[in-house]
Amino acid sequence: MTIDEALRLIAGTFVLLSVLLGYFVHPGWFLFTGFVALNLMQSAFTRWCPMMTILRKAGLREAR
């Protein structure tokens, strides 16, 4: 699995989990959904994401 694939998997999991928690547990969890969305948007402009740094240090390889 490459860094890009892992990043998409993690972001999708965070969004789905936070929506489910916001619906079933407490609406405050929707703030986490917004945080993930803002981080995805800033990474589109800066081409840097904190999770990519973590995944790189974990040993995942770059996409070709």
N, CA, C and O atoms as a Maestro MAE file, in Angstrom:
{
 s_m_m2io_version
 :::
 2.0.0
}

f_m_ct {
 s_m_title
 :::
 protein
 m_atom[256] {
  # First column is atom index #
  i_m_mmod_type
  r_m_x_coord
  r_m_y_coord
  r_m_z_coord
  i_m_residue_number
  s_m_chain_name
  s_m_pdb_residue_name
  s_m_pdb_atom_name
  i_m_atomic_number
  :::
  1 25 0.849 -1.175 0.000 1 A "MET " " N  " 7
  2 3 0.000 0.000 0.000 1 A "MET " " CA " 6
  3 2 0.896 1.239 0.000 1 A "MET " " C  " 6
  4 15 1.865 1.315 0.756 1 A "MET " " O  " 8
  5 25 0.567 2.195 -0.844 2 A "THR " " N  " 7
  6 3 1.350 3.428 -0.918 2 A "THR " " CA " 6
  7 2 0.817 4.459 0.082 2 A "THR " " C  " 6
  8 15 -0.244 4.280 0.679 2 A "THR " " O  " 8
  9 25 1.571 5.522 0.244 3 A "ILE " " N  " 7
  10 3 1.160 6.599 1.146 3 A "ILE " " CA " 6
  11 2 -0.165 7.201 0.698 3 A "ILE " " C  " 6
  12 15 -1.037 7.463 1.527 3 A "ILE " " O  " 8
  13 25 -0.327 7.423 -0.608 4 A "ASP " " N  " 7
  14 3 -1.567 8.026 -1.120 4 A "ASP " " CA " 6
  15 2 -2.780 7.143 -0.831 4 A "ASP " " C  " 6
  16 15 -3.833 7.638 -0.429 4 A "ASP " " O  " 8
  17 25 -2.629 5.852 -1.033 5 A "GLU " " N  " 7
  18 3 -3.746 4.929 -0.774 5 A "GLU " " CA " 6
  19 2 -4.080 4.881 0.717 5 A "GLU " " C  " 6
  20 15 -5.251 4.888 1.098 5 A "GLU " " O  " 8
  21 25 -3.052 4.831 1.549 6 A "ALA " " N  " 7
  22 3 -3.276 4.800 2.995 6 A "ALA " " CA " 6
  23 2 -3.924 6.096 3.474 6 A "ALA " " C  " 6
  24 15 -4.800 6.073 4.338 6 A "ALA " " O  " 8
  25 25 -3.495 7.216 2.916 7 A "LEU " " N  " 7
  26 3 -4.057 8.508 3.303 7 A "LEU " " CA " 6
  27 2 -5.543 8.580 2.970 7 A "LEU " " C  " 6
  28 15 -6.340 9.053 3.780 7 A "LEU " " O  " 8
  29 25 -5.916 8.116 1.790 8 A "ARG " " N  " 7
  30 3 -7.338 8.104 1.408 8 A "ARG " " CA " 6
  31 2 -8.142 7.185 2.315 8 A "ARG " " C  " 6
  32 15 -9.263 7.516 2.702 8 A "ARG " " O  " 8
  33 25 -7.576 6.034 2.655 9 A "LEU " " N  " 7
  34 3 -8.257 5.092 3.545 9 A "LEU " " CA " 6
  35 2 -8.465 5.698 4.932 9 A "LEU " " C  " 6
  36 15 -9.548 5.583 5.507 9 A "LEU " " O  " 8
  37 25 -7.437 6.338 5.462 10 A "ILE " " N  " 7
  38 3 -7.529 6.938 6.792 10 A "ILE " " CA " 6
  39 2 -8.515 8.104 6.798 10 A "ILE " " C  " 6
  40 15 -9.335 8.213 7.710 10 A "ILE " " O  " 8
  41 25 -8.446 8.971 5.797 11 A "ALA " " N  " 7
  42 3 -9.356 10.120 5.732 11 A "ALA " " CA " 6
  43 2 -10.802 9.649 5.609 11 A "ALA " " C  " 6
  44 15 -11.684 10.173 6.290 11 A "ALA " " O  " 8
  45 25 -11.049 8.674 4.755 12 A "GLY " " N  " 7
  46 3 -12.402 8.148 4.602 12 A "GLY " " CA " 6
  47 2 -12.912 7.505 5.873 12 A "GLY " " C  " 6
  48 15 -14.081 7.656 6.229 12 A "GLY " " O  " 8
  49 25 -12.037 6.787 6.558 13 A "THR " " N  " 7
  50 3 -12.416 6.153 7.824 13 A "THR " " CA " 6
  51 2 -12.747 7.202 8.878 13 A "THR " " C  " 6
  52 15 -13.738 7.072 9.597 13 A "THR " " O  " 8
  53 25 -11.915 8.249 8.971 14 A "PHE " " N  " 7
  54 3 -12.172 9.322 9.936 14 A "PHE " " CA " 6
  55 2 -13.492 10.021 9.651 14 A "PHE " " C  " 6
  56 15 -14.255 10.301 10.575 14 A "PHE " " O  " 8
  57 25 -13.770 10.304 8.388 15 A "VAL " " N  " 7
  58 3 -15.019 10.984 8.039 15 A "VAL " " CA " 6
  59 2 -16.215 10.096 8.383 15 A "VAL " " C  " 6
  60 15 -17.163 10.550 9.025 15 A "VAL " " O  " 8
  61 25 -16.173 8.846 7.962 16 A "LEU " " N  " 7
  62 3 -17.287 7.941 8.232 16 A "LEU " " CA " 6
  63 2 -17.492 7.742 9.728 16 A "LEU " " C  " 6
  64 15 -18.623 7.787 10.212 16 A "LEU " " O  " 8
  65 25 -16.411 7.523 10.458 17 A "LEU " " N  " 7
  66 3 -16.504 7.320 11.900 17 A "LEU " " CA " 6
  67 2 -17.063 8.556 12.608 17 A "LEU " " C  " 6
  68 15 -17.909 8.433 13.494 17 A "LEU " " O  " 8
  69 25 -16.599 9.736 12.224 18 A "SER " " N  " 7
  70 3 -17.069 10.954 12.885 18 A "SER " " CA " 6
  71 2 -18.526 11.255 12.552 18 A "SER " " C  " 6
  72 15 -19.251 11.786 13.395 18 A "SER " " O  " 8
  73 25 -18.968 10.928 11.342 19 A "VAL " " N  " 7
  74 3 -20.381 11.117 10.998 19 A "VAL " " CA " 6
  75 2 -21.246 10.161 11.817 19 A "VAL " " C  " 6
  76 15 -22.288 10.556 12.342 19 A "VAL " " O  " 8
  77 25 -20.819 8.922 11.925 20 A "LEU " " N  " 7
  78 3 -21.581 7.954 12.722 20 A "LEU " " CA " 6
  79 2 -21.625 8.357 14.193 20 A "LEU " " C  " 6
  80 15 -22.674 8.273 14.833 20 A "LEU " " O  " 8
  81 25 -20.484 8.796 14.730 21 A "LEU " " N  " 7
  82 3 -20.462 9.251 16.119 21 A "LEU " " CA " 6
  83 2 -21.328 10.497 16.313 21 A "LEU " " C  " 6
  84 15 -22.004 10.632 17.333 21 A "LEU " " O  " 8
  85 25 -21.308 11.405 15.338 22 A "GLY " " N  " 7
  86 3 -22.132 12.605 15.423 22 A "GLY " " CA " 6
  87 2 -23.612 12.289 15.383 22 A "GLY " " C  " 6
  88 15 -24.411 12.961 16.034 22 A "GLY " " O  " 8
  89 25 -23.978 11.281 14.631 23 A "TYR " " N  " 7
  90 3 -25.390 10.910 14.510 23 A "TYR " " CA " 6
  91 2 -25.870 10.112 15.717 23 A "TYR " " C  " 6
  92 15 -26.952 10.369 16.244 23 A "TYR " " O  " 8
  93 25 -25.065 9.143 16.154 24 A "PHE " " N  " 7
  94 3 -25.515 8.228 17.195 24 A "PHE " " CA " 6
  95 2 -25.091 8.613 18.617 24 A "PHE " " C  " 6
  96 15 -25.751 8.215 19.577 24 A "PHE " " O  " 8
  97 25 -24.006 9.377 18.771 25 A "VAL " " N  " 7
  98 3 -23.495 9.665 20.109 25 A "VAL " " CA " 6
  99 2 -23.744 11.117 20.509 25 A "VAL " " C  " 6
  100 15 -24.477 11.387 21.461 25 A "VAL " " O  " 8
  101 25 -23.133 12.045 19.783 26 A "HIS " " N  " 7
  102 3 -23.272 13.467 20.127 26 A "HIS " " CA " 6
  103 2 -22.933 14.314 18.898 26 A "HIS " " C  " 6
  104 15 -21.955 14.035 18.205 26 A "HIS " " O  " 8
  105 25 -23.735 15.345 18.627 27 A "PRO " " N  " 7
  106 3 -23.490 16.182 17.445 27 A "PRO " " CA " 6
  107 2 -22.139 16.894 17.449 27 A "PRO " " C  " 6
  108 15 -21.690 17.355 16.400 27 A "PRO " " O  " 8
  109 25 -21.492 16.992 18.585 28 A "GLY " " N  " 7
  110 3 -20.181 17.625 18.656 28 A "GLY " " CA " 6
  111 2 -19.133 16.911 17.804 28 A "GLY " " C  " 6
  112 15 -18.129 17.511 17.421 28 A "GLY " " O  " 8
  113 25 -19.365 15.639 17.509 29 A "TRP " " N  " 7
  114 3 -18.427 14.884 16.672 29 A "TRP " " CA " 6
  115 2 -18.385 15.406 15.244 29 A "TRP " " C  " 6
  116 15 -17.426 15.136 14.521 29 A "TRP " " O  " 8
  117 25 -19.405 16.148 14.823 30 A "PHE " " N  " 7
  118 3 -19.380 16.720 13.471 30 A "PHE " " CA " 6
  119 2 -18.265 17.756 13.318 30 A "PHE " " C  " 6
  120 15 -17.832 18.047 12.203 30 A "PHE " " O  " 8
  121 25 -17.803 18.311 14.439 31 A "LEU " " N  " 7
  122 3 -16.656 19.223 14.382 31 A "LEU " " CA " 6
  123 2 -15.405 18.488 13.907 31 A "LEU " " C  " 6
  124 15 -14.577 19.063 13.201 31 A "LEU " " O  " 8
  125 25 -15.268 17.234 14.288 32 A "PHE " " N  " 7
  126 3 -14.130 16.440 13.818 32 A "PHE " " CA " 6
  127 2 -14.226 16.213 12.314 32 A "PHE " " C  " 6
  128 15 -13.212 16.233 11.616 32 A "PHE " " O  " 8
  129 25 -15.446 15.996 11.811 33 A "THR " " N  " 7
  130 3 -15.644 15.862 10.372 33 A "THR " " CA " 6
  131 2 -15.177 17.132 9.663 33 A "THR " " C  " 6
  132 15 -14.507 17.067 8.633 33 A "THR " " O  " 8
  133 25 -15.537 18.279 10.221 34 A "GLY " " N  " 7
  134 3 -15.103 19.550 9.653 34 A "GLY " " CA " 6
  135 2 -13.597 19.719 9.700 34 A "GLY " " C  " 6
  136 15 -13.006 20.251 8.761 34 A "GLY " " O  " 8
  137 25 -12.972 19.275 10.772 35 A "PHE " " N  " 7
  138 3 -11.509 19.350 10.885 35 A "PHE " " CA " 6
  139 2 -10.839 18.525 9.793 35 A "PHE " " C  " 6
  140 15 -9.878 18.977 9.171 35 A "PHE " " O  " 8
  141 25 -11.342 17.316 9.561 36 A "VAL " " N  " 7
  142 3 -10.781 16.467 8.510 36 A "VAL " " CA " 6
  143 2 -10.945 17.141 7.150 36 A "VAL " " C  " 6
  144 15 -10.023 17.121 6.335 36 A "VAL " " O  " 8
  145 25 -12.107 17.733 6.901 37 A "ALA " " N  " 7
  146 3 -12.360 18.410 5.628 37 A "ALA " " CA " 6
  147 2 -11.407 19.597 5.440 37 A "ALA " " C  " 6
  148 15 -10.846 19.776 4.358 37 A "ALA " " O  " 8
  149 25 -11.226 20.396 6.474 38 A "LEU " " N  " 7
  150 3 -10.306 21.539 6.382 38 A "LEU " " CA " 6
  151 2 -8.874 21.081 6.139 38 A "LEU " " C  " 6
  152 15 -8.141 21.708 5.373 38 A "LEU " " O  " 8
  153 25 -8.473 19.995 6.786 39 A "ASN " " N  " 7
  154 3 -7.118 19.480 6.580 39 A "ASN " " CA " 6
  155 2 -6.942 18.979 5.150 39 A "ASN " " C  " 6
  156 15 -5.886 19.187 4.552 39 A "ASN " " O  " 8
  157 25 -7.952 18.329 4.597 40 A "LEU " " N  " 7
  158 3 -7.873 17.869 3.207 40 A "LEU " " CA " 6
  159 2 -7.784 19.056 2.247 40 A "LEU " " C  " 6
  160 15 -7.048 19.010 1.262 40 A "LEU " " O  " 8
  161 25 -8.538 20.117 2.540 41 A "MET " " N  " 7
  162 3 -8.509 21.299 1.678 41 A "MET " " CA " 6
  163 2 -7.157 22.005 1.737 41 A "MET " " C  " 6
  164 15 -6.622 22.402 0.702 41 A "MET " " O  " 8
  165 25 -6.599 22.164 2.941 42 A "GLN " " N  " 7
  166 3 -5.298 22.839 3.031 42 A "GLN " " CA " 6
  167 2 -4.219 22.001 2.377 42 A "GLN " " C  " 6
  168 15 -3.288 22.554 1.792 42 A "GLN " " O  " 8
  169 25 -4.317 20.672 2.459 43 A "SER " " N  " 7
  170 3 -3.295 19.836 1.831 43 A "SER " " CA " 6
  171 2 -3.374 19.901 0.307 43 A "SER " " C  " 6
  172 15 -2.378 19.658 -0.374 43 A "SER " " O  " 8
  173 25 -4.538 20.222 -0.229 44 A "ALA " " N  " 7
  174 3 -4.661 20.376 -1.680 44 A "ALA " " CA " 6
  175 2 -3.867 21.591 -2.168 44 A "ALA " " C  " 6
  176 15 -3.341 21.588 -3.281 44 A "ALA " " O  " 8
  177 25 -3.785 22.623 -1.335 45 A "PHE " " N  " 7
  178 3 -3.068 23.835 -1.725 45 A "PHE " " CA " 6
  179 2 -1.587 23.791 -1.355 45 A "PHE " " C  " 6
  180 15 -0.744 24.285 -2.104 45 A "PHE " " O  " 8
  181 25 -1.270 23.203 -0.203 46 A "THR " " N  " 7
  182 3 0.112 23.212 0.266 46 A "THR " " CA " 6
  183 2 0.876 21.953 -0.128 46 A "THR " " C  " 6
  184 15 2.104 21.916 -0.053 46 A "THR " " O  " 8
  185 25 0.152 20.931 -0.545 47 A "ARG " " N  " 7
  186 3 0.739 19.629 -0.898 47 A "ARG " " CA " 6
  187 2 1.490 19.020 0.287 47 A "ARG " " C  " 6
  188 15 2.461 18.286 0.101 47 A "ARG " " O  " 8
  189 25 1.033 19.330 1.514 48 A "TRP " " N  " 7
  190 3 1.599 18.766 2.731 48 A "TRP " " CA " 6
  191 2 0.473 18.380 3.670 48 A "TRP " " C  " 6
  192 15 -0.481 19.135 3.859 48 A "TRP " " O  " 8
  193 25 0.589 17.210 4.249 49 A "CYS " " N  " 7
  194 3 -0.405 16.721 5.187 49 A "CYS " " CA " 6
  195 2 0.339 16.055 6.340 49 A "CYS " " C  " 6
  196 15 1.251 15.264 6.100 49 A "CYS " " O  " 8
  197 25 -0.027 16.353 7.577 50 A "PRO " " N  " 7
  198 3 0.663 15.742 8.720 50 A "PRO " " CA " 6
  199 2 0.616 14.211 8.683 50 A "PRO " " C  " 6
  200 15 1.588 13.557 9.060 50 A "PRO " " O  " 8
  201 25 -0.484 13.643 8.240 51 A "MET " " N  " 7
  202 3 -0.602 12.184 8.197 51 A "MET " " CA " 6
  203 2 0.391 11.577 7.208 51 A "MET " " C  " 6
  204 15 0.878 10.469 7.430 51 A "MET " " O  " 8
  205 25 0.696 12.282 6.128 52 A "MET " " N  " 7
  206 3 1.677 11.767 5.169 52 A "MET " " CA " 6
  207 2 3.054 11.660 5.813 52 A "MET " " C  " 6
  208 15 3.793 10.716 5.534 52 A "MET " " O  " 8
  209 25 3.402 12.602 6.660 53 A "THR " " N  " 7
  210 3 4.670 12.546 7.376 53 A "THR " " CA " 6
  211 2 4.704 11.331 8.301 53 A "THR " " C  " 6
  212 15 5.717 10.637 8.384 53 A "THR " " O  " 8
  213 25 3.608 11.082 8.985 54 A "ILE " " N  " 7
  214 3 3.509 9.928 9.880 54 A "ILE " " CA " 6
  215 2 3.620 8.628 9.088 54 A "ILE " " C  " 6
  216 15 4.328 7.707 9.496 54 A "ILE " " O  " 8
  217 25 2.923 8.555 7.958 55 A "LEU " " N  " 7
  218 3 2.957 7.341 7.146 55 A "LEU " " CA " 6
  219 2 4.339 7.101 6.551 55 A "LEU " " C  " 6
  220 15 4.778 5.957 6.438 55 A "LEU " " O  " 8
  221 25 5.025 8.172 6.172 56 A "ARG " " N  " 7
  222 3 6.385 8.049 5.652 56 A "ARG " " CA " 6
  223 2 7.320 7.473 6.718 56 A "ARG " " C  " 6
  224 15 8.131 6.591 6.438 56 A "ARG " " O  " 8
  225 25 7.190 7.991 7.957 57 A "LYS " " N  " 7
  226 3 8.025 7.497 9.047 57 A "LYS " " CA " 6
  227 2 7.669 6.056 9.424 57 A "LYS " " C  " 6
  228 15 8.499 5.328 9.968 57 A "LYS " " O  " 8
  229 25 6.424 5.649 9.130 58 A "ALA " " N  " 7
  230 3 5.999 4.275 9.401 58 A "ALA " " CA " 6
  231 2 6.528 3.304 8.349 58 A "ALA " " C  " 6
  232 15 6.398 2.089 8.500 58 A "ALA " " O  " 8
  233 25 7.120 3.838 7.290 59 A "GLY " " N  " 7
  234 3 7.750 2.988 6.298 59 A "GLY " " CA " 6
  235 2 6.958 2.728 5.036 59 A "GLY " " C  " 6
  236 15 7.361 1.890 4.229 59 A "GLY " " O  " 8
  237 25 5.848 3.414 4.836 60 A "LEU " " N  " 7
  238 3 5.101 3.238 3.610 60 A "LEU " " CA " 6
  239 2 5.844 3.890 2.457 60 A "LEU " " C  " 6
  240 15 6.579 4.858 2.652 60 A "LEU " " O  " 8
  241 25 5.655 3.366 1.274 61 A "ARG " " N  " 7
  242 3 6.397 3.876 0.121 61 A "ARG " " CA " 6
  243 2 5.579 4.942 -0.617 61 A "ARG " " C  " 6
  244 15 4.352 4.993 -0.528 61 A "ARG " " O  " 8
  245 25 6.298 5.774 -1.334 62 A "GLU " " N  " 7
  246 3 5.678 6.827 -2.142 62 A "GLU " " CA " 6
  247 2 5.040 6.217 -3.382 62 A "GLU " " C  " 6
  248 15 5.479 5.168 -3.856 62 A "GLU " " O  " 8
  249 25 4.013 6.864 -3.907 63 A "ALA " " N  " 7
  250 3 3.418 6.437 -5.174 63 A "ALA " " CA " 6
  251 2 4.345 6.843 -6.312 63 A "ALA " " C  " 6
  252 15 5.059 7.841 -6.215 63 A "ALA " " O  " 8
  253 25 4.332 6.076 -7.372 64 A "ARG " " N  " 7
  254 3 5.216 6.400 -8.505 64 A "ARG " " CA " 6
  255 2 4.614 7.396 -9.419 64 A "ARG " " C  " 6
  256 15 5.232 7.772 -10.416 64 A "ARG " " O  " 8
  :::
 }
 m_bond[255] {
  # First column is bond index #
  i_m_from
  i_m_to
  i_m_order
  :::
  1 1 2 1
  2 2 3 1
  3 3 4 2
  4 3 5 1
  5 5 6 1
  6 6 7 1
  7 7 8 2
  8 7 9 1
  9 9 10 1
  10 10 11 1
  11 11 12 2
  12 11 13 1
  13 13 14 1
  14 14 15 1
  15 15 16 2
  16 15 17 1
  17 17 18 1
  18 18 19 1
  19 19 20 2
  20 19 21 1
  21 21 22 1
  22 22 23 1
  23 23 24 2
  24 23 25 1
  25 25 26 1
  26 26 27 1
  27 27 28 2
  28 27 29 1
  29 29 30 1
  30 30 31 1
  31 31 32 2
  32 31 33 1
  33 33 34 1
  34 34 35 1
  35 35 36 2
  36 35 37 1
  37 37 38 1
  38 38 39 1
  39 39 40 2
  40 39 41 1
  41 41 42 1
  42 42 43 1
  43 43 44 2
  44 43 45 1
  45 45 46 1
  46 46 47 1
  47 47 48 2
  48 47 49 1
  49 49 50 1
  50 50 51 1
  51 51 52 2
  52 51 53 1
  53 53 54 1
  54 54 55 1
  55 55 56 2
  56 55 57 1
  57 57 58 1
  58 58 59 1
  59 59 60 2
  60 59 61 1
  61 61 62 1
  62 62 63 1
  63 63 64 2
  64 63 65 1
  65 65 66 1
  66 66 67 1
  67 67 68 2
  68 67 69 1
  69 69 70 1
  70 70 71 1
  71 71 72 2
  72 71 73 1
  73 73 74 1
  74 74 75 1
  75 75 76 2
  76 75 77 1
  77 77 78 1
  78 78 79 1
  79 79 80 2
  80 79 81 1
  81 81 82 1
  82 82 83 1
  83 83 84 2
  84 83 85 1
  85 85 86 1
  86 86 87 1
  87 87 88 2
  88 87 89 1
  89 89 90 1
  90 90 91 1
  91 91 92 2
  92 91 93 1
  93 93 94 1
  94 94 95 1
  95 95 96 2
  96 95 97 1
  97 97 98 1
  98 98 99 1
  99 99 100 2
  100 99 101 1
  101 101 102 1
  102 102 103 1
  103 103 104 2
  104 103 105 1
  105 105 106 1
  106 106 107 1
  107 107 108 2
  108 107 109 1
  109 109 110 1
  110 110 111 1
  111 111 112 2
  112 111 113 1
  113 113 114 1
  114 114 115 1
  115 115 116 2
  116 115 117 1
  117 117 118 1
  118 118 119 1
  119 119 120 2
  120 119 121 1
  121 121 122 1
  122 122 123 1
  123 123 124 2
  124 123 125 1
  125 125 126 1
  126 126 127 1
  127 127 128 2
  128 127 129 1
  129 129 130 1
  130 130 131 1
  131 131 132 2
  132 131 133 1
  133 133 134 1
  134 134 135 1
  135 135 136 2
  136 135 137 1
  137 137 138 1
  138 138 139 1
  139 139 140 2
  140 139 141 1
  141 141 142 1
  142 142 143 1
  143 143 144 2
  144 143 145 1
  145 145 146 1
  146 146 147 1
  147 147 148 2
  148 147 149 1
  149 149 150 1
  150 150 151 1
  151 151 152 2
  152 151 153 1
  153 153 154 1
  154 154 155 1
  155 155 156 2
  156 155 157 1
  157 157 158 1
  158 158 159 1
  159 159 160 2
  160 159 161 1
  161 161 162 1
  162 162 163 1
  163 163 164 2
  164 163 165 1
  165 165 166 1
  166 166 167 1
  167 167 168 2
  168 167 169 1
  169 169 170 1
  170 170 171 1
  171 171 172 2
  172 171 173 1
  173 173 174 1
  174 174 175 1
  175 175 176 2
  176 175 177 1
  177 177 178 1
  178 178 179 1
  179 179 180 2
  180 179 181 1
  181 181 182 1
  182 182 183 1
  183 183 184 2
  184 183 185 1
  185 185 186 1
  186 186 187 1
  187 187 188 2
  188 187 189 1
  189 189 190 1
  190 190 191 1
  191 191 192 2
  192 191 193 1
  193 193 194 1
  194 194 195 1
  195 195 196 2
  196 195 197 1
  197 197 198 1
  198 198 199 1
  199 199 200 2
  200 199 201 1
  201 201 202 1
  202 202 203 1
  203 203 204 2
  204 203 205 1
  205 205 206 1
  206 206 207 1
  207 207 208 2
  208 207 209 1
  209 209 210 1
  210 210 211 1
  211 211 212 2
  212 211 213 1
  213 213 214 1
  214 214 215 1
  215 215 216 2
  216 215 217 1
  217 217 218 1
  218 218 219 1
  219 219 220 2
  220 219 221 1
  221 221 222 1
  222 222 223 1
  223 223 224 2
  224 223 225 1
  225 225 226 1
  226 226 227 1
  227 227 228 2
  228 227 229 1
  229 229 230 1
  230 230 231 1
  231 231 232 2
  232 231 233 1
  233 233 234 1
  234 234 235 1
  235 235 236 2
  236 235 237 1
  237 237 238 1
  238 238 239 1
  239 239 240 2
  240 239 241 1
  241 241 242 1
  242 242 243 1
  243 243 244 2
  244 243 245 1
  245 245 246 1
  246 246 247 1
  247 247 248 2
  248 247 249 1
  249 249 250 1
  250 250 251 1
  251 251 252 2
  252 251 253 1
  253 253 254 1
  254 254 255 1
  255 255 256 2
  :::
 }
}
